[in-house]
Structure formats: C-alpha cells, structure tokens
C-alpha cells in the first residue's frame, strides 16, 4: 500500500548507542519531516527536507542527524543515544506547498536506558 | 513561534452527542490541519483548511482566519470516534513544518 513506512516499530537502546530510524515514502512527496511525541506535549519538529540533498533543522534538532539522498528516503540518526531521547518518533511527508495534507508513518517507539 | 492552544484537553460524552473541539493560534498561518490519533499511535489526517469550512461524513471543520480560531465538530458521535484529536498549523508558505497543539482526548461512552 502506498504511504509512509517507518522501521523499526519498537527499539530499546542503551545510553551512548547509535541507531538509525528509517522512513520511506512511495508517493513522490517532495517534503519529508521527523517529529517526536512526548507525554503532555504536542508533537515537535526535529528535522525536515524539501527535496533530495536539502535538509534543515526544526524545533528540537540537537542529538539528531538527517540526510536525504533520494526522494523516497529520509532516515533519522541518533549518534549517541540519551535517555532524554526516549520518545515516539513520527515521520511525515507531503507534496510541496501549503495546499496539501500530510501522510504520517505509524511511528517508532524508542526507549533509551 | 506560533502557539497553538486546544480546548478542552479532555472530553467525555455520551454516544449521539454533538462534539466541539476548539483550536486557537497566535500567529497568522498558511494552513491548519486536524489530525486523529487512536490508542496504539497511528496519526491520520482529517482535514487541511486555509479558509471556510470542510465536511467529511460526520466531521465538520471550520476556520476563522481573522480570529485565528478553528473548530472541529463531530455530529452523532459514536464510541469509535474515541481518540486524540490534534490541531496543527503551518505558519509559512515555504518549507517549515507543523506546530502542534497538545491534543484533545475524546471518549465517547455507549
């Protein structure tokens, strides 16, 4: 089915470990973004991309890296995981411009111990 | 930075009741989104508004740009409508992302 695919769905990391959260979409969307969702807070933007080779920081970028080598893929990297990065992560994509809705992935629940 | 406030935070109602969830924001926007999140986490886009009113089934969304306010209405509510409803705004016309409200947790009792 067309949409946004996130992997893994669940992950437990030890402090200091690194990992990559994968996000792929098959709708040829130009815009892709990563959000984190924490209890009692709204979703917050981590990083976003408007096309292959172009990325920028959102509201809470510290501790995360991204790259966009293809239109389809937008991985999120945690270089040295910290307990503060325990959260649920969502990837979303959209066509460029403001007249389009967003498609969200199913989320990755990450626990850093 | 746009501030997005939703009310109420929690709402419990009986099946069949008319439901209203409100969203206000502080800075002019290019678009406002209403999203639904069921227990277990998936987020579904319900509406994208830049003006006026949209209707889909029993759901109606309105926006007043001058007052910086939007409402989501559910008519003839049903237990399957139980979810968290999230308002999100896009402030710029360019590449910036969404700013989200904290959500309204809705429970519809049979």
Interface residues (C-beta under 8 A of the other chain):
Chain A: X31 X33 X35 X40 X41 X42 X43 X44 X45 X48 X50 X56 X58 X59 X88 X90 X92 X96 X98 X99 X100 X101 X102 X103 X104 X106 X107 X109
Chain B: X1 X4 X30 X31 X33 X35 X41 X42 X43 X44 X45 X47 X48 X50 X86 X88 X90 X93 X95 X96 X97 X98 X99 X100 X101 X102 X103
